[in-house]
Amino acid sequence: MDINYIILAHRLPEQLHRLINKLDAANCSFYIHINKAIDIAPFKEYFLNRYNIYFISDDKRESISWGDLTLVKATIKILEQIVLDNRNGYCVLLSGQDYPIKSNDFINDYLNKNASINFISTFPFPAECWPEGGMPRLQNYKINRSCAYKDYVMLPSIYDCTFYNPRILMKIFSLIIIGKYEFIYKIIKRRTYPSYLKPYGGDFWWALPIRTIRKILSFLYKNKDYIKYHEDSLLPDETFFHSIIMNLFETNEISKIKPSLTFVKWASHKDSSPVTFTVKNLNEVVRENKLFARKFDMNVDESVLDVIDGTKPIKYIKINPIPS
């Protein structure tokens, strides 16, 4: 089984090096996207003369802004390159702060046994786990005030009665004050989800067979308005691929969709950042029936990775296998 790891990173070059070294095997290739706003040189220095590691070229790198389509666009560009390179097997999407919690042999064997399965966690809209069922993500416009973390506002159309709420009018005034006027051309139209799909959401991280990747790219080629629609979405990475896959498979092949293989823990429904795991969380992490976990930070606690690697034992750790 060939495994094509897609890794999206923007910090911690040393940790990325450790992640790739941990996963590296003869059947693995690594396609790495470094945020265009970040100097790529410190990352490349760790991987000189490595035959199976490919950094996305500068002309294809995206400057990632939190919560908008740039993360999805970066992923699509990698998928296009993987197909162009005529790869087989699986594509596994990871961040630079993910880490495997099972061995390479276990990962390879598990994917071999489940070669036709699309591992992606999904749920339909409205979603109980998101405020207002997640519907503002589909109906409202996300307008960035700047590229800073979470510096955005959500605006409904002028035809929506909530537009005339004083809080919305204050948001509009705040955009005008900083010279942001382009939103006006958006809000004079209702935002309508593409009629040919049912919306689904879920965590971004997935593992998909190449045949599914080809279907996704074919879908995007035929439905260019789908990408355009998501330019105004909040956190489209949590809906974009999910909706395509569910609509491709839900009628006759729903059994080929199973939950993501990456364990992510959220502090609360209101918190849009996952918990950073430390040794204190480790018993919980390794007991999960997953292959990977997110997220880790060597600057916060590097010893947690040492324990996972078996170089620093902790007596209460017991790793459970995951069901086939």
Rosetta silent file (secondary structure, phi, psi, omega in degrees, C-alpha in Angstrom):
SEQUENCE: MDINYIILAHRLPEQLHRLINKLDAANCSFYIHINKAIDIAPFKEYFLNRYNIYFISDDKRESISWGDLTLVKATIKILEQIVLDNRNGYCVLLSGQDYPIKSNDFINDYLNKNASINFISTFPFPAECWPEGGMPRLQNYKINRSCAYKDYVMLPSIYDCTFYNPRILMKIFSLIIIGKYEFIYKIIKRRTYPSYLKPYGGDFWWALPIRTIRKILSFLYKNKDYIKYHEDSLLPDETFFHSIIMNLFETNEISKIKPSLTFVKWASHKDSSPVTFTVKNLNEVVRENKLFARKFDMNVDESVLDVIDGTKPIKYIKINPIPS
SCORE:     score description
SCORE:     0.000 S_00000001
   1 L     0.000  118.320  173.625    0.000    0.000    0.000 S_00000001
   2 L   -78.702  137.986  178.239    1.438    3.345   -1.066 S_00000001
   3 E  -122.550  122.790  178.191    0.751    6.164    1.401 S_00000001
   4 E  -107.360  104.889 -179.730    0.903    9.787    0.295 S_00000001
   5 E   -85.207  125.879  174.301    1.060   12.040    3.331 S_00000001
   6 E  -102.166  118.941 -175.318   -0.196   15.574    2.796 S_00000001
   7 E  -122.195  122.818  177.326    1.211   17.841    5.504 S_00000001
   8 E  -104.307  119.315 -174.521    0.116   21.452    6.052 S_00000001
   9 E  -136.764  155.975  177.263    2.552   23.336    8.278 S_00000001
  10 L  -146.005   -1.238 -179.552    3.382   26.880    9.314 S_00000001
  11 L  -157.954  173.856  174.485    5.665   26.530   12.352 S_00000001
  12 L    56.379   65.652  178.878    7.997   24.206   14.267 S_00000001
  13 H   -56.792  -38.465 -179.198   10.365   22.917   11.523 S_00000001
  14 H   -64.887  -37.727  179.633   12.059   20.542   13.967 S_00000001
  15 H   -70.179  -36.265  174.768    8.750   18.970   14.896 S_00000001
  16 H   -61.670  -41.115  177.513    7.869   18.512   11.224 S_00000001
  17 H   -60.180  -43.562 -179.682   11.219   16.761   10.789 S_00000001
  18 H   -66.007  -41.744  179.524   10.423   14.451   13.679 S_00000001
  19 H   -59.896  -47.741 -177.126    6.944   13.689   12.314 S_00000001
  20 H   -68.308  -40.520  177.013    8.243   12.749    8.868 S_00000001
  21 H   -61.410  -35.533  179.138   11.099   10.662   10.252 S_00000001
  22 H   -67.753  -37.219 -176.136    8.579    8.787   12.385 S_00000001
  23 H   -90.512  -15.202 -170.366    6.336    8.023    9.401 S_00000001
  24 L   -62.167  133.479  177.102    9.011    7.493    6.769 S_00000001
  25 L  -157.981  167.793 -174.932    9.019    4.133    5.005 S_00000001
  26 L   -60.685  -27.861 -176.637    9.758    2.765    1.539 S_00000001
  27 L   -96.430   11.687 -174.341    6.085    3.000    0.510 S_00000001
  28 E  -112.347  141.174  170.327    5.574    6.592    1.729 S_00000001
  29 E  -124.771  150.759 -176.838    5.736    9.960   -0.023 S_00000001
  30 E  -126.284  122.701  177.068    5.374   13.336    1.674 S_00000001
  31 E  -112.630  116.982 -168.843    3.828   16.406    0.066 S_00000001
  32 E  -116.510  127.724  173.155    4.397   19.459    2.231 S_00000001
  33 E  -111.418  121.800  175.133    2.740   22.871    2.061 S_00000001
  34 E  -105.078  127.619  178.079    4.338   25.650    4.104 S_00000001
  35 L   -41.891  128.042 -176.688    2.261   28.788    4.619 S_00000001
  36 L   -63.391  -21.731  178.403    3.462   31.311    2.017 S_00000001
  37 L   -76.579   -5.774 -176.283    3.625   33.976    4.719 S_00000001
  38 L  -111.165  144.172  175.400    6.356   31.912    6.444 S_00000001
  39 L   -65.910  122.170 -175.714   10.017   31.526    5.437 S_00000001
  40 L   -82.035  -18.793 -173.285   10.303   28.037    3.972 S_00000001
  41 H   -55.227  -46.871 -179.298   14.102   27.800    4.263 S_00000001
  42 H   -60.756  -27.513  178.262   14.247   26.500    7.887 S_00000001
  43 H   -75.276  -44.590 -177.511   11.885   23.676    6.914 S_00000001
  44 H   -65.603  -29.794 -177.549   13.799   22.660    3.796 S_00000001
  45 H   -59.280  -27.075 -178.499   17.108   22.551    5.682 S_00000001
  46 H   -79.425  -11.829 -169.457   15.924   19.439    7.521 S_00000001
  47 H  -129.285   34.930  178.652   15.198   17.491    4.339 S_00000001
  48 L   -66.441  134.143  175.367   18.128   17.924    1.983 S_00000001
  49 L    62.803   31.946  174.562   18.548   15.050   -0.488 S_00000001
  50 L   -98.955  118.210 -169.855   15.427   13.203    0.642 S_00000001
  51 L   -72.212  -24.100 -172.427   13.981   11.469   -2.433 S_00000001
  52 L  -110.109   20.024 -178.870   10.388   11.053   -1.219 S_00000001
  53 E  -120.453  124.962 -174.481    9.743   14.525    0.208 S_00000001
  54 E  -125.747  116.411  173.794    8.193   17.223   -1.980 S_00000001
  55 E   -87.886  132.618  177.822    7.713   20.819   -0.931 S_00000001
  56 L   -63.875  132.364 -174.289    4.997   22.631   -2.847 S_00000001
  57 L   -64.948  156.479 -175.137    6.679   25.290   -5.016 S_00000001
  58 H   -57.455  -35.292 -178.122    6.420   28.962   -4.084 S_00000001
  59 H   -70.853  -13.914  179.057    4.126   29.772   -7.006 S_00000001
  60 H  -109.485   -4.206  178.523    1.584   27.244   -5.673 S_00000001
  61 L   -73.488  148.205  178.361    1.872   28.065   -1.972 S_00000001
  62 L  -108.430  142.723  169.356   -1.032   29.843   -0.274 S_00000001
  63 L   -83.860  106.325 -170.661   -0.850   32.568    2.349 S_00000001
  64 L   -77.933  126.538  171.378   -3.095   30.937    4.915 S_00000001
  65 L  -110.485  138.553 -175.800   -5.648   33.086    6.725 S_00000001
  66 L   -58.993  131.767  169.030   -7.476   31.540    9.663 S_00000001
  67 L    78.383    8.348  178.823  -10.901   30.192    8.869 S_00000001
  68 L  -121.665 -168.131 -166.647  -11.065   30.849    5.130 S_00000001
  69 L   -74.023  -11.696 -174.372  -10.628   28.983    1.858 S_00000001
  70 H   -59.431  -36.017  178.943   -6.830   29.241    1.616 S_00000001
  71 H   -65.009  -39.928  177.906   -6.315   26.025    3.608 S_00000001
  72 H   -67.710  -43.295  179.893   -8.612   24.146    1.236 S_00000001
  73 H   -60.916  -40.410  177.441   -6.928   25.653   -1.833 S_00000001
  74 H   -61.050  -41.430  179.604   -3.524   24.538   -0.545 S_00000001
  75 H   -65.993  -42.495  179.623   -4.866   21.004   -0.120 S_00000001
  76 H   -60.903  -41.839  179.886   -6.386   20.954   -3.605 S_00000001
  77 H   -62.408  -36.991  176.982   -3.078   21.998   -5.158 S_00000001
  78 H   -68.968  -42.441  178.956   -1.341   19.106   -3.436 S_00000001
  79 H   -59.905  -40.964  177.461   -4.030   16.670   -4.560 S_00000001
  80 H   -61.881  -39.026  179.283   -3.577   17.842   -8.134 S_00000001
  81 H   -68.813  -39.846  179.133    0.167   17.253   -7.847 S_00000001
  82 H   -62.284  -43.638  177.805   -0.321   13.780   -6.385 S_00000001
  83 H   -66.421  -41.547  177.910   -2.613   12.800   -9.270 S_00000001
  84 H   -60.785  -34.494  178.194   -0.215   14.370  -11.768 S_00000001
  85 L   -79.851    0.771  175.952    2.563   12.241  -10.254 S_00000001
  86 L    59.255   44.088  178.471    0.373    9.184  -10.863 S_00000001
  87 L   -77.713  158.563  177.367    0.436    8.049   -7.236 S_00000001
  88 L  -122.269 -178.018  174.216   -1.578    5.111   -5.941 S_00000001
  89 L    81.160 -134.764 -175.241   -2.849    3.966   -2.565 S_00000001
  90 E  -112.311  152.085  164.842   -4.033    6.436    0.070 S_00000001
  91 E  -110.484  127.658 -178.889   -3.758   10.157    0.673 S_00000001
  92 E  -119.253  118.296 -177.290   -3.558   11.008    4.373 S_00000001
  93 E   -91.304  122.871  179.638   -4.078   14.634    5.378 S_00000001
  94 E  -132.816  160.063  166.955   -2.125   15.799    8.432 S_00000001
  95 E   -97.626  165.678  178.375   -1.000   19.043    9.982 S_00000001
  96 L   -66.559   -9.432  179.571    2.608   19.662   10.966 S_00000001
  97 L  -111.350   15.927  170.438    1.526   19.253   14.598 S_00000001
  98 E   -85.704  168.063  176.946   -0.058   15.805   14.201 S_00000001
  99 E  -157.392  142.094  178.181    1.729   12.646   15.275 S_00000001
 100 E   -71.703  140.862  176.086    1.136    8.906   14.751 S_00000001
 101 L  -114.039    9.869  170.857   -0.019    6.959   17.804 S_00000001
 102 L  -130.062  162.543 -178.221    0.378    3.589   16.073 S_00000001
 103 L   -73.716  161.654  176.451    3.439    2.044   14.407 S_00000001
 104 H   -58.258  -41.019  179.334    4.144    2.325   10.682 S_00000001
 105 H   -62.311  -41.255  179.261    3.499   -1.392   10.287 S_00000001
 106 H   -64.989  -45.605  179.729    0.141   -1.056   12.001 S_00000001
 107 H   -59.280  -47.650 -178.318   -0.822    1.970    9.846 S_00000001
 108 H   -62.978  -43.813 -179.231    0.189    0.205    6.646 S_00000001
 109 H   -65.638  -40.589 -178.999   -1.615   -3.002    7.588 S_00000001
 110 H   -64.908  -43.991  178.967   -4.767   -1.152    8.607 S_00000001
 111 H   -67.730  -34.887  175.818   -4.979    0.805    5.360 S_00000001
 112 H   -62.006  -41.727 -178.031   -4.326   -2.358    3.380 S_00000001
 113 H   -72.518  -18.542 -176.619   -7.212   -4.110    5.107 S_00000001
 114 L  -124.946   43.532 -167.691   -9.513   -1.147    4.457 S_00000001
 115 L   -61.553  -21.214 -177.172   -8.310   -0.157    1.009 S_00000001
 116 L  -104.035    4.122 -173.349  -11.670    1.129   -0.282 S_00000001
 117 L   -88.352  139.404  172.470  -12.733    3.079    2.811 S_00000001
 118 E   -98.010  109.611 -177.206  -12.970    6.885    2.976 S_00000001
 119 E   -92.490   96.856  179.746  -11.958    7.875    6.498 S_00000001
 120 L  -152.430  127.496 -179.112  -13.627   11.222    7.105 S_00000001
 121 L   -80.129  128.858 -176.428  -15.906   12.248    9.983 S_00000001
 122 L  -138.055  154.024  170.704  -19.175   13.747    8.751 S_00000001
 123 E  -152.510  150.267 -177.888  -22.552   14.953    9.998 S_00000001
 124 E   -79.001  158.269  169.158  -25.419   16.700    8.197 S_00000001
 125 L   -84.061  145.995   -4.467  -26.508   20.295    8.647 S_00000001
 126 L   -71.498  146.372 -173.777  -27.895   21.586   10.913 S_00000001
 127 L  -103.436  122.336 -177.839  -25.125   20.359   13.222 S_00000001
 128 L   -61.414  -29.082 -174.037  -25.843   20.051   16.933 S_00000001
 129 L   -82.850   -5.245 -179.067  -22.187   20.586   17.831 S_00000001
 130 L  -115.334  144.362  178.743  -21.958   24.027   16.147 S_00000001
 131 H   -53.651  135.566 -179.848  -23.625   27.287   17.242 S_00000001
 132 H    56.246   28.638  178.550  -26.988   27.810   15.507 S_00000001
 133 H    70.265    9.360 -178.504  -26.540   24.415   13.895 S_00000001
 134 H    78.917    1.862 -174.916  -23.708   25.812   11.803 S_00000001
 135 H   -63.328  -34.199  175.658  -26.203   27.483    9.464 S_00000001
 136 H   -58.217  -26.734  177.053  -24.461   30.908    9.536 S_00000001
 137 H   -63.046  -32.160 -178.072  -21.503   29.168    7.889 S_00000001
 138 H   -89.584  -30.769 -169.491  -23.739   28.438    4.905 S_00000001
 139 H  -103.297  -27.567 -176.049  -25.869   31.587    4.853 S_00000001
 140 L  -100.565  165.011  179.583  -23.645   34.446    6.032 S_00000001
 141 E   -99.096  129.711  173.300  -20.560   36.075    4.543 S_00000001
 142 E   -89.758  118.927 -179.373  -17.210   35.833    6.305 S_00000001
 143 E  -115.014  117.926  179.228  -15.409   39.151    5.841 S_00000001
 144 E   -76.827  128.479  172.384  -11.771   39.373    6.941 S_00000001
 145 L   -78.282  -33.878  177.862  -10.826   42.569    8.711 S_00000001
 146 L  -160.016 -173.288  176.754   -7.144   41.586    8.366 S_00000001
 147 L   -88.214   -0.340 -178.215   -4.964   38.483    8.102 S_00000001
 148 L   -67.966  156.865 -177.617   -4.661   38.311   11.876 S_00000001
 149 L   -57.840  121.154  176.724   -5.992   35.292   13.777 S_00000001
 150 L    60.449   24.394  178.263   -9.802   35.382   14.028 S_00000001
 151 L   -93.917   80.648 -176.835   -9.987   39.002   12.857 S_00000001
 152 E  -149.421  167.159  171.406  -13.189   38.719   10.851 S_00000001
 153 E  -131.026  154.202  176.096  -16.902   39.498   10.959 S_00000001
 154 E  -109.856  126.664 -176.793  -19.909   37.472    9.785 S_00000001
 155 E  -125.251  133.709  172.233  -22.556   39.384    7.842 S_00000001
 156 L   -81.659  171.026  173.658  -25.969   38.289    6.574 S_00000001
 157 L   -69.859  157.447  177.452  -27.499   39.555    3.346 S_00000001
 158 L   -65.224  -15.517  179.238  -29.468   42.803    3.445 S_00000001
 159 L   -86.925   -3.193  178.097  -32.521   40.625    2.679 S_00000001
 160 L   -93.858  132.743 -176.980  -32.110   38.784    5.976 S_00000001
 161 H   -61.771  -26.045  179.668  -34.000   40.339    8.885 S_00000001
 162 H   -70.590  -14.903  179.476  -31.001   39.815   11.167 S_00000001
 163 H   -58.199  -30.800 -172.727  -29.043   42.283    9.043 S_00000001
 164 H   -92.868   11.652  172.414  -30.772   45.142   10.851 S_00000001
 165 L   -68.348  136.096 -179.120  -29.692   43.986   14.281 S_00000001
 166 H   -53.777  -33.759  179.833  -27.648   46.770   15.967 S_00000001
 167 H   -66.184  -37.509  177.482  -24.718   44.369   16.480 S_00000001
 168 H   -67.561  -42.316 -179.691  -24.559   43.680   12.733 S_00000001
 169 H   -63.958  -33.703  176.238  -24.722   47.384   11.934 S_00000001
 170 H   -66.819  -37.895  177.561  -21.826   47.977   14.350 S_00000001
 171 H   -63.715  -41.813  178.842  -19.792   45.321   12.520 S_00000001
 172 H   -63.203  -43.203  178.748  -20.494   47.053    9.214 S_00000001
 173 H   -61.207  -38.580 -179.443  -19.462   50.384   10.681 S_00000001
 174 H   -65.480  -32.406  177.140  -16.187   48.829   11.945 S_00000001
 175 H   -71.593  -40.909 -179.968  -15.371   47.661    8.396 S_00000001
 176 H   -64.403  -38.841 -179.582  -16.070   51.076    6.905 S_00000001
 177 H   -58.786  -36.575 -177.952  -13.853   52.754    9.512 S_00000001
 178 L   -95.298   11.730  174.329  -10.836   50.684    8.363 S_00000001
 179 L    80.561   22.274  177.549  -11.575   51.252    4.680 S_00000001
 180 L   -96.367  110.106 -176.941  -13.099   47.840    3.891 S_00000001
 181 L  -118.986  -13.796 -172.549  -15.854   48.415    1.349 S_00000001
 182 L   -64.536  -20.448  179.836  -15.814   45.353   -0.914 S_00000001
 183 L   -62.406  -24.129 -176.697  -18.262   43.521    1.357 S_00000001
 184 H   -59.580  -38.420 -178.590  -21.043   45.807    0.084 S_00000001
 185 H   -70.686  -18.271  178.496  -21.078   44.011   -3.267 S_00000001
 186 H   -84.741  -50.063 -169.478  -21.553   40.711   -1.452 S_00000001
 187 H   -72.811   -8.072  175.786  -24.317   41.466    1.010 S_00000001
 188 L   -80.278    2.044  176.291  -26.676   42.842   -1.648 S_00000001
 189 L  -124.954  145.648  172.338  -27.149   39.214   -2.708 S_00000001
 190 L   -71.371  141.190  177.187  -28.494   36.269   -0.765 S_00000001
 191 L   -91.952  119.837 -173.641  -25.893   33.600   -0.148 S_00000001
 192 L  -122.379  125.916  179.016  -27.255   30.282   -1.433 S_00000001
 193 L   -66.447  140.559 -178.637  -25.670   26.876   -0.945 S_00000001
 194 L   -50.852  129.166 -172.510  -25.179   24.968   -4.241 S_00000001
 195 L   -69.807  -18.614 -175.363  -28.445   23.183   -5.057 S_00000001
 196 L   -88.048    4.946  178.881  -26.748   20.026   -6.341 S_00000001
 197 L  -133.997  151.595  164.947  -25.316   19.080   -2.918 S_00000001
 198 L   -95.012  135.821 -178.277  -26.525   18.469    0.600 S_00000001
 199 L   -78.330  137.100  175.148  -24.239   20.199    3.131 S_00000001
 200 E  -133.435  155.077  177.174  -22.196   18.130    5.582 S_00000001
 201 E  -130.813  178.412  178.523  -19.560   19.083    8.123 S_00000001
 202 L   157.975  177.678  177.111  -16.840   17.493   10.242 S_00000001
 203 L   -65.311  150.178 -174.291  -13.182   17.685   11.243 S_00000001
 204 L   -66.810  -35.839 -164.643  -10.787   18.603    8.434 S_00000001
 205 L   -80.020  129.391 -173.440   -8.359   15.694    8.732 S_00000001
 206 L  -145.474  171.021  172.056   -9.017   12.625    6.587 S_00000001
 207 E  -136.112  120.182 -172.589   -7.520    9.609    4.763 S_00000001
 208 E  -131.241  140.957  174.906   -8.886    8.920    1.274 S_00000001
 209 E   -66.111  152.950  179.972   -8.088    6.414   -1.480 S_00000001
 210 H   -56.126  -36.802 -178.832   -6.634    7.840   -4.690 S_00000001
 211 H   -61.393  -34.313  176.278   -9.793    6.824   -6.584 S_00000001
 212 H   -70.942  -39.387  177.785  -11.786    9.156   -4.318 S_00000001
 213 H   -58.177  -42.964  179.064   -9.263   11.953   -4.842 S_00000001
 214 H   -63.338  -39.100  177.904   -9.748   11.632   -8.589 S_00000001
 215 H   -65.581  -39.535  178.929  -13.527   11.830   -8.157 S_00000001
 216 H   -62.858  -47.430 -178.595  -13.178   14.965   -6.010 S_00000001
 217 H   -65.269  -36.936  176.520  -10.977   16.715   -8.570 S_00000001
 218 H   -64.180  -41.970  177.459  -13.349   15.711  -11.372 S_00000001
 219 H   -60.207  -45.494 -177.920  -16.265   17.123   -9.366 S_00000001
 220 H   -66.409  -34.770  178.154  -14.424   20.419   -8.814 S_00000001
 221 H   -65.151  -37.608 -177.779  -13.541   20.664  -12.501 S_00000001
 222 H   -82.574  -23.062 -174.830  -17.216   20.277  -13.437 S_00000001
 223 L  -126.633   69.417 -176.309  -18.555   22.528  -10.650 S_00000001
 224 H   -65.565  -21.852  178.214  -16.277   25.549  -10.468 S_00000001
 225 H   -68.503  -19.813 -178.634  -18.951   27.525   -8.639 S_00000001
 226 H   -65.218  -44.048  176.152  -18.487   25.235   -5.626 S_00000001
 227 H   -65.634  -43.967 -179.134  -15.056   26.699   -4.850 S_00000001
 228 H   -57.621  -43.241  179.465  -16.330   30.212   -5.557 S_00000001
 229 H   -57.290  -42.600 -174.339  -19.164   29.765   -3.078 S_00000001
 230 H   -75.999   -5.210  175.174  -16.750   28.778   -0.287 S_00000001
 231 L   -63.387  -21.118 -179.179  -14.671   31.931   -0.677 S_00000001
 232 L  -105.982    9.838 -175.509  -17.221   33.534    1.649 S_00000001
 233 L   -89.045  149.434  168.243  -17.496   30.641    4.110 S_00000001
 234 L   -85.865  126.967  178.130  -16.346   30.471    7.703 S_00000001
 235 L    49.824   56.375  179.974  -14.037   27.473    8.192 S_00000001
 236 H   -64.390  -18.907  177.008  -14.776   25.854    4.807 S_00000001
 237 H   -61.874  -19.674 -179.434  -12.180   23.160    5.583 S_00000001
 238 H   -95.314    8.667  177.102  -14.828   21.694    7.905 S_00000001
 239 L  -139.110  -27.251 -166.641  -17.466   21.374    5.164 S_00000001
 240 H   -59.696  -59.971 -176.961  -15.789   21.429    1.739 S_00000001
 241 H   -74.981  -32.237 -177.228  -14.601   17.836    1.256 S_00000001
 242 H   -60.666  -44.934 -178.258  -17.252   16.339    3.523 S_00000001
 243 H   -66.333  -41.130  178.585  -20.143   17.501    1.364 S_00000001
 244 H   -61.329  -51.166 -174.519  -18.546   16.234   -1.845 S_00000001
 245 H   -64.733  -43.305 -179.859  -17.733   12.809   -0.433 S_00000001
 246 H   -63.477  -37.781  179.519  -21.103   12.263    1.228 S_00000001
 247 H   -76.318  -22.150  174.868  -22.918   13.161   -1.966 S_00000001
 248 H   -76.557  -32.832 -168.903  -20.634   10.905   -4.004 S_00000001
 249 H  -116.574  -15.232 -167.885  -21.106    7.886   -1.751 S_00000001
 250 L   -67.630  -27.261 -175.159  -24.241    8.232    0.392 S_00000001
 251 L   -70.591  -53.133 -173.553  -26.728    6.690   -2.085 S_00000001
 252 L  -118.928  -15.241 -171.787  -25.168    3.303   -2.775 S_00000001
 253 L  -130.972   35.114 -178.184  -21.820    3.202   -0.991 S_00000001
 254 H   -60.890  -26.178  179.248  -22.354    4.784    2.429 S_00000001
 255 H   -66.143  -14.570  179.984  -20.591    1.778    3.996 S_00000001
 256 H   -88.349    8.589  176.556  -17.382    3.043    2.400 S_00000001
 257 E  -116.393  122.097  177.762  -17.347    6.100    4.695 S_00000001
 258 E  -131.859  162.750 -175.609  -15.992    5.726    8.222 S_00000001
 259 L   -59.597  156.869  178.321  -14.820    8.261   10.846 S_00000001
 260 L   -53.512  151.109  178.297  -11.490   10.048   10.589 S_00000001
 261 L   -92.348    6.852 -179.919   -8.361    8.246   11.766 S_00000001
 262 E  -109.318  126.756  177.676   -7.114   11.359   13.594 S_00000001
 263 E   -86.961  122.561  176.259   -8.007   11.982   17.242 S_00000001
 264 E  -127.830  134.830  178.350   -8.739   15.640   18.009 S_00000001
 265 L  -116.891  128.125  179.546   -9.993   16.908   21.363 S_00000001
 266 E  -102.590  137.170 -178.753  -11.810   20.219   21.654 S_00000001
 267 L   -63.770  -37.497  178.429  -11.829   22.105   24.931 S_00000001
 268 L  -164.628  169.118  178.562  -15.451   23.146   24.337 S_00000001
 269 L   -65.250  -25.998 -178.132  -17.951   23.735   21.542 S_00000001
 270 L   -85.436  -13.812 -177.473  -17.137   27.436   21.706 S_00000001
 271 L   -92.705  121.596 -177.073  -13.374   26.913   21.395 S_00000001
 272 L   -92.539   11.447  177.293  -12.176   26.764   17.779 S_00000001
 273 L  -120.072  136.864  178.976   -8.721   25.459   18.704 S_00000001
 274 E   -73.604  158.545  176.592   -7.963   21.840   19.624 S_00000001
 275 L   -64.568  137.420  172.274   -6.334   20.874   22.900 S_00000001
 276 L   -88.435  117.045 -173.216   -2.517   20.716   22.787 S_00000001
 277 L   -75.037  142.166  173.039   -1.637   17.314   24.209 S_00000001
 278 L  -127.959 -177.965  178.040    0.932   16.851   26.959 S_00000001
 279 H   -57.919  -30.059  179.432    2.018   13.834   28.991 S_00000001
 280 H   -62.753  -28.526 -179.490   -0.996   14.487   31.224 S_00000001
 281 H   -91.673   -5.210 -163.325   -3.287   13.661   28.282 S_00000001
 282 H   -63.891  -38.095 -179.905   -1.298   10.726   27.032 S_00000001
 283 H   -60.664  -37.400  177.648   -3.296    7.894   28.561 S_00000001
 284 H   -69.055  -41.777 -176.481   -6.377    9.286   26.868 S_00000001
 285 H   -63.520  -52.029 -173.334   -4.612    9.794   23.521 S_00000001
 286 H   -75.058  -16.280  175.695   -3.132    6.324   23.103 S_00000001
 287 H   -80.375  -11.282  179.297   -6.327    4.589   24.216 S_00000001
 288 L   -68.955  143.567  178.345   -8.149    6.150   21.268 S_00000001
 289 L   -84.581   62.589 -177.006   -8.999    3.849   18.385 S_00000001
 290 L  -134.146  169.514  176.075   -7.162    6.077   15.926 S_00000001
 291 L   -98.218  -28.983 -175.204   -3.914    6.109   13.949 S_00000001
 292 E  -133.373  163.173  175.245   -2.953    9.761   14.527 S_00000001
 293 E  -137.796  152.608 -179.938   -3.583   12.498   17.073 S_00000001
 294 E  -141.303  131.133    7.743   -3.699   16.282   16.895 S_00000001
 295 L  -132.609  165.803 -179.371   -2.137   18.399   18.207 S_00000001
 296 L  -126.855  156.307  179.462    1.308   18.462   19.799 S_00000001
 297 L  -145.214  111.685 -178.672    3.806   21.244   20.408 S_00000001
 298 L   -60.247  -26.974  179.021    7.460   20.499   21.204 S_00000001
 299 L   -74.344  -20.824  178.717    7.755   23.935   22.810 S_00000001
 300 L   -91.885  -48.722 -179.172    5.004   23.030   25.254 S_00000001
 301 L  -161.365  100.786  178.703    5.872   19.377   25.970 S_00000001
 302 L   -81.820  -23.723 -175.674    8.282   17.342   23.886 S_00000001
 303 H   -63.493  -25.489  178.940    8.306   14.422   26.319 S_00000001
 304 H   -62.636  -35.191  177.242    4.833   13.354   25.175 S_00000001
 305 H   -71.733  -34.817  177.611    6.343   12.463   21.779 S_00000001
 306 H   -62.861  -39.784  179.577    9.163   10.592   23.498 S_00000001
 307 H   -66.860  -44.551  178.491    6.633    8.444   25.347 S_00000001
 308 H   -59.727  -38.711 -179.739    4.701    7.700   22.150 S_00000001
 309 H   -75.607  -10.728  178.932    7.976    6.723   20.471 S_00000001
 310 L    85.049   10.123  179.838    8.807    4.402   23.360 S_00000001
 311 L   -93.060   -6.664  178.665   11.981    6.239   24.358 S_00000001
 312 L  -144.460   87.296 -173.249   10.490    7.487   27.622 S_00000001
 313 L   -69.928  145.520  169.918    8.166    4.900   29.186 S_00000001
 314 L  -127.914  127.535 -164.174    5.297    5.725   31.503 S_00000001
 315 L   -64.496  -26.257 -174.808    3.900    2.697   33.298 S_00000001
 316 L   -88.268    3.330 -178.938    0.184    3.426   32.947 S_00000001
 317 L   -77.140  129.919  173.191    0.222    3.624   29.141 S_00000001
 318 L  -139.042  118.805 -176.554   -1.666    0.907   27.319 S_00000001
 319 L   -93.139  125.743  179.460   -2.233    1.213   23.585 S_00000001
 320 L   -92.285  143.485  173.143   -5.435   -0.292   22.227 S_00000001
 321 L   -72.992  161.119  175.860   -5.745   -1.637   18.676 S_00000001
 322 L  -103.286  148.264 -177.108   -8.353   -0.115   16.400 S_00000001
 323 L   -70.273  146.925  177.145  -11.092   -2.267   14.888 S_00000001
 324 L   -74.449    0.000    0.000  -10.833   -3.285   11.246 S_00000001
